[in-house]
Amino acid sequence: LLHIAYSIQETGPLWATWQFPIERLFGMLIPLVHSRQHPYTNLINQITMWLQFAHLQ
């Protein structure tokens, strides 16, 4: 959290540059990746499987 004050001075008001929504999204996506060689393919496969299971319910 120490970077917040510095970021406000450098980039302006928080409403224009707040990063928590994208950081939260990354926090949800990163655990889905289990492959170091093909992370994007693995991520797409995990999301596709998740959507298929959600559709079955």
C-alpha positions in Angstrom: 0.0 0.0 0.0 3.0 2.3 0.2 2.9 2.8 -3.5 -0.5 4.5 -3.5 0.7 7.9 -2.2 3.5 8.0 -4.8 1.1 7.0 -7.5 -1.3 9.8 -6.7 1.5 12.3 -6.9 2.7 11.0 -10.2 -0.5 10.2 -12.0 -3.3 12.3 -10.6 -6.6 11.6 -8.9 -7.4 8.0 -7.9 -10.7 7.9 -9.8 -8.7 8.2 -13.0 -6.0 5.6 -12.3 -7.3 3.2 -9.7 -5.9 -0.3 -10.4 -7.7 -2.5 -7.8 -10.4 -3.7 -10.3 -7.8 -5.1 -12.7 -5.6 -6.4 -9.9 -8.7 -8.3 -8.6 -9.3 -9.8 -12.0 -5.6 -10.9 -12.3 -5.9 -12.4 -8.8 -8.8 -14.5 -10.1 -7.1 -15.5 -13.3 -3.6 -16.4 -12.2 -4.6 -19.4 -10.1 -6.3 -20.9 -13.2 -2.9 -21.1 -15.0 -1.1 -24.4 -14.4 1.3 -24.5 -17.4 4.5 -22.5 -17.7 5.0 -23.4 -21.4 1.6 -22.5 -22.7 -0.1 -20.2 -20.1 -2.5 -18.5 -22.4 -3.8 -21.8 -23.9 -4.1 -23.2 -20.4 -6.0 -20.2 -19.2 -8.4 -20.3 -22.2 -9.0 -24.0 -21.5 -9.7 -23.4 -17.8 -12.2 -20.6 -18.6 -13.9 -22.7 -21.3 -14.3 -25.6 -18.9 -15.6 -23.3 -16.1 -18.2 -21.8 -18.5 -19.3 -25.3 -19.7 -19.8 -26.4 -16.1 -21.8 -23.2 -15.3 -23.9 -23.9 -18.4 -24.7 -27.4 -17.1 -26.1 -26.2 -13.8 
